[in-house]
């Protein structure tokens, strides 16, 4: 299959319609901040950050992958633009509030490792639902670019939090 066909077939945008996010996000955020979070907080957390221009605080539930003191999240939405330049963030991670610094990940090799880690941790079906399935088993950079088109990856360094 040539690259132009792969790019046409690549998932662009979220894995479900935007209106469902508007309904589900407040419900999921409420669950994640409640005493009943344990059933979902293994894979989801609440990310809180300030708007770059407005200063308004925003909270959104996000999937995450933890590697030591670093959390990796990804989004198909535009809220990530508030995190450019190493923005301070707050996360509710497995029922506890933590603080860190967010950085947008742009390095394709790092993104490739993240996609592989997500696939290993959550399985092939999860990767397919998120749009990270790659037709080429070698997983070339061209395939990765097509598979992650419209997705922004963010690293949150929890080692930056003040104790």
C-alpha positions, 0 to 999 in steps of 0.5 A: 500500500503506498503512503498516500493511501495510508495517509487517507486511511489514517485516523484523524481526530478523537476515537469517538465523536466530539459530542460524546466527549462533552457528555463523558468528560464531566462524568468521568472527571466526577468519577475520578475525583470521587472515592469510587475512582479505583475502577478507572484510575489505573488508566485514567487521571484528571489533568488540570492546567491554566489557559495561556491567555485567559488564566482560566483553570481547565480540568479534563480526564485523560488516559495516561501511561506512567514510566517512573516519575513521568506520565505520558498522555495524548490528545486529539483535541486542541487543549494541549496548546495551553501546555506549550513551553513547559506549563505547570500542571496538576494531576489527580493520579489514582486519587492523589493530587500531584504537580508537574511540568508538561512538555509537548513531545515532538521527537518521532523516535520518542513517539514511536517508543510511546506508541509501542509502550502503550501497545505493550501495556494496553494491547493491540485492540487499544492501539487500534481504537486510539488510531495507532494501528500500523499496517506495516509490521516494521513500523516505519516513521512514515507509518507512524506519522500516518498512525499518529496524525492528529494526535499530540503527545505530552510528557508530564514530569512529576519530579518537578513537583514541589514537596 
